[in-house]
Amino acid sequence: MDLILSSIDILMRWDVALALLVGSVGGVLIGAIPGVGPAVAIAILLPATFSMDPIVGLTVLLGIYGSSMYGGAIPAILINTPGTAVNALTTYDGYPMTARGEPRRALSLAYSASFFGGVFSVICLILFAPVLARVAPLFGSREIFLAALLGLILVVVAHRGQSLIAGALAAFGIFIQTIGMEPVKYSQRYTFDQPFLQGGVNLIVVVLGLFALSQAFVLLTSEDEKTRITKLRGGMFQGLRELARHPRVATVSAGFGVLMGMIPGVGEFTAQFMSYTYAQRTSKRPQDFGRGASEGLIAAETSNNAVPAAAMVPLLALGIPGEALTAMMLSVFYVHNVVPGPTLFQNDMDFVVALYLALLILNVLVLIFLLFATNALIQVVKIPNRFLGVCILTLSFVGVYSLRNSVTDCLMAAGFGLLGYVLKRLSMPVVPIILGMVLGGIMEVKLRAAMARVKEPFDFIDRPVAFILFSIIVLVLLSHIVRVLRDRKSLKEAEWQSKHRSTSFGARMFRRKSSLLTGRGKVVRARHSTLFRRLMDHF
Amino acid sequence: MSNERERRFVGQRRGQLIFALVFVVYAVGLLALIGDQTRWVEKTKLFAQPRFWPAVGLGGMVILGGLHLYRLPWRRISRYDWGEVRKWAAVVEYVLWFMIYVVAVPVLGYLPVTLIFVPVLAWRMGYRSRKMMGISTGFAVVVVVLFKTFLSVKIPGGMIYEYLPGAARSFFILNF
């Protein structure tokens, strides 16, 4: 109780209240505009939060992260276009509801489900915090190294069918973070004697390039779409009543969200997939899924909103970000000399609980805002794409230039923007680069510290937590190899099934030649020649 | 006609081969420079060597990028690939717009340059109505006031502000 009271004391400030308001409303707005997303907004705002108190800066960013998915449901339901990438599953059941004339029901159900997911995860984590505080100190250098390695491997294998290029891009991230002055032996690494490379490549420059500038380029080169939005009439409270009729689906989906959010590199998509599949399998009317089933909408929205709070666990407890957004937040901690990890849980538990409470208040604020302001808010969906690109390009300048007032940083960010644009055009993942950069840096420091106390290779995993993490890594890799082999087998089978003779002219001629040269051909020719001879005998 | 391997490929086909080739060549080139660009320190363990992590990164890029290239279902660069490269090159125009904006701000000042940049780029993108020009100008003002005046982000005052009279000079340098 004392802990919660001291946490509330941290939050009782006007600037934190303002940050909560700006974060929640701003996040919903950003989420509601298709093509922006929380990553772009957080990347742009990151340098601006450096001058704020850690709790204020983190509340703004957490607010945007937590509330953008609420906003993302609006275009997903009304115009079949997800506002943020994680709202893609919302379109499955949300848009059919709109199509049959129930947009208000779909929206209010999505808000209620998101609210339940958000609040459930925060309460779980506040209750779970004392256990985390006991477990976190068991993580030394080697355990953190192994956890970071596990996070990186999970991110790579999560990209099914693209794991090779995802791994190569993660390795590219690891390489980028090594550029510059090496801090222990003071030697230059890949600086090519250029002064601007001696300080290394800044994470924010890369993040802004890959997320914000690349998105601006995508929007600037795209076409504007005409959107027609249905007018909403009536109250928005019926979703709360409807949610209460499906407590099992909501609780299990939120549970999946919490669990998947805590595992680095897994996140919203896996949580949504698992809860949607669960809801469909246990439903009395599984045939309705994808055609406007309320359970499907609840499963999708509850699970994705349960993730943000849970995603903060590996970041706060171990200092390991599990995905791109928490990786960006890590830089806010570093700027303020607050080092997330086991010591944060031991010494500043009230700060951690204050962050969770901020998320709880944020969910309430967002729900109130949306229940009353949705009609006005849906107008932002109409902002034309290319104009949005102009706005993001202008805002990206603030993010990059305010960092060090460096033109070279801007040039590098533009370069990464171009790379991000190419990767987006090729449907390749960008996140492995960011996680490779962040986790690569952590792995370098922790491996060096851990190996100083290790004499034999097996000493590295002689502690229980290290052994468990190592076993999980081996299991993940083995299951990935099995999956790849199975995919290859099914590909071979499909290739054999669809195999047919070539119809090209060369192949036909080759087959004719082979036929003429076979024994059967000789028999036929002999018979023909006998018949020919008999015919000629008549003349 | 596409075969089973091509149908099962995850991602866009166009430009894939060119990207994979450039990525691997770039990685191999950087790996070849590892002896020149990093140091090997005597009497130091392998994991503490300054060369170790660049080698891990570049080794991963070469091996995994090479395997990705080898596993691609296409072996020839088609005209569609070059068409995709032209689309990538078209983005250079917006990179130039961005860099001109970056170079102009310290000289002409954040507010004047943003007031020119946003409406001109919006004009270039085809928004020519009075309404859109007004929205562009309003957006430019809001961005400058929000970030420079209220949030005090670190953006230097323009050199042109030096020519303003006394009080206005410091006011503009601080706020716009």
Chai-1 contact restraints between the chains, C-beta under 6 A:
chainA,res_idxA,chainB,res_idxB,connection_type,confidence,min_distance_angstrom,max_distance_angstrom,comment,restraint_id
A,A48,B,L151,contact,1.0,0.0,6.0,A-B,restraint_1
A,A48,B,V153,contact,1.0,0.0,6.0,A-B,restraint_2
A,G161,B,V10,contact,1.0,0.0,6.0,A-B,restraint_3
A,Q162,B,V10,contact,1.0,0.0,6.0,A-B,restraint_4
A,L164,B,L64,contact,1.0,0.0,6.0,A-B,restraint_5
A,L164,B,L67,contact,1.0,0.0,6.0,A-B,restraint_6
A,L164,B,H68,contact,1.0,0.0,6.0,A-B,restraint_7
A,I165,B,H68,contact,1.0,0.0,6.0,A-B,restraint_8
A,G167,B,L64,contact,1.0,0.0,6.0,A-B,restraint_9
A,A168,B,M61,contact,1.0,0.0,6.0,A-B,restraint_10
A,A168,B,L64,contact,1.0,0.0,6.0,A-B,restraint_11
A,A168,B,G65,contact,1.0,0.0,6.0,A-B,restraint_12
A,A171,B,G57,contact,1.0,0.0,6.0,A-B,restraint_13
A,A171,B,G60,contact,1.0,0.0,6.0,A-B,restraint_14
A,A171,B,M61,contact,1.0,0.0,6.0,A-B,restraint_15
A,F172,B,M61,contact,1.0,0.0,6.0,A-B,restraint_16
A,I174,B,G57,contact,1.0,0.0,6.0,A-B,restraint_17
A,F175,B,G57,contact,1.0,0.0,6.0,A-B,restraint_18
A,F175,B,L58,contact,1.0,0.0,6.0,A-B,restraint_19
A,T178,B,W53,contact,1.0,0.0,6.0,A-B,restraint_20
A,T178,B,P54,contact,1.0,0.0,6.0,A-B,restraint_21
A,E182,B,P50,contact,1.0,0.0,6.0,A-B,restraint_22
A,K185,B,V41,contact,1.0,0.0,6.0,A-B,restraint_23
A,K185,B,P50,contact,1.0,0.0,6.0,A-B,restraint_24
A,S187,B,R39,contact,1.0,0.0,6.0,A-B,restraint_25
A,S187,B,P50,contact,1.0,0.0,6.0,A-B,restraint_26
A,R189,B,T38,contact,1.0,0.0,6.0,A-B,restraint_27
A,R189,B,P54,contact,1.0,0.0,6.0,A-B,restraint_28
A,Y190,B,Q37,contact,1.0,0.0,6.0,A-B,restraint_29
A,F217,B,V91,contact,1.0,0.0,6.0,A-B,restraint_30
A,F217,B,Y94,contact,1.0,0.0,6.0,A-B,restraint_31
A,L220,B,Y94,contact,1.0,0.0,6.0,A-B,restraint_32
A,R386,B,M125,contact,1.0,0.0,6.0,A-B,restraint_33
A,V390,B,L121,contact,1.0,0.0,6.0,A-B,restraint_34
A,V390,B,A122,contact,1.0,0.0,6.0,A-B,restraint_35
A,L393,B,F98,contact,1.0,0.0,6.0,A-B,restraint_36
A,T394,B,V118,contact,1.0,0.0,6.0,A-B,restraint_37
A,T394,B,V143,contact,1.0,0.0,6.0,A-B,restraint_38
A,F397,B,Y101,contact,1.0,0.0,6.0,A-B,restraint_39
A,V398,B,F147,contact,1.0,0.0,6.0,A-B,restraint_40
A,S402,B,V153,contact,1.0,0.0,6.0,A-B,restraint_41
A,S402,B,K154,contact,1.0,0.0,6.0,A-B,restraint_42
A,S402,B,I155,contact,1.0,0.0,6.0,A-B,restraint_43
A,N405,B,P156,contact,1.0,0.0,6.0,A-B,restraint_44
A,V407,B,V102,contact,1.0,0.0,6.0,A-B,restraint_45
A,C410,B,V102,contact,1.0,0.0,6.0,A-B,restraint_46
A,A414,B,V95,contact,1.0,0.0,6.0,A-B,restraint_47
A,A414,B,F98,contact,1.0,0.0,6.0,A-B,restraint_48
A,Y421,B,V91,contact,1.0,0.0,6.0,A-B,restraint_49
A,V422,B,W88,contact,1.0,0.0,6.0,A-B,restraint_50
A,L426,B,G11,contact,1.0,0.0,6.0,A-B,restraint_51
A,L426,B,Q12,contact,1.0,0.0,6.0,A-B,restraint_52
A,L426,B,G15,contact,1.0,0.0,6.0,A-B,restraint_53
A,L426,B,Q16,contact,1.0,0.0,6.0,A-B,restraint_54
A,L426,B,F19,contact,1.0,0.0,6.0,A-B,restraint_55
A,S427,B,G11,contact,1.0,0.0,6.0,A-B,restraint_56
A,S427,B,Q12,contact,1.0,0.0,6.0,A-B,restraint_57
A,E444,B,W53,contact,1.0,0.0,6.0,A-B,restraint_58
A,L447,B,F47,contact,1.0,0.0,6.0,A-B,restraint_59
A,R448,B,A48,contact,1.0,0.0,6.0,A-B,restraint_60
A,M451,B,F47,contact,1.0,0.0,6.0,A-B,restraint_61
A,A494,B,E4,contact,1.0,0.0,6.0,A-B,restraint_62
A,E495,B,E4,contact,1.0,0.0,6.0,A-B,restraint_63
A,S498,B,E4,contact,1.0,0.0,6.0,A-B,restraint_64
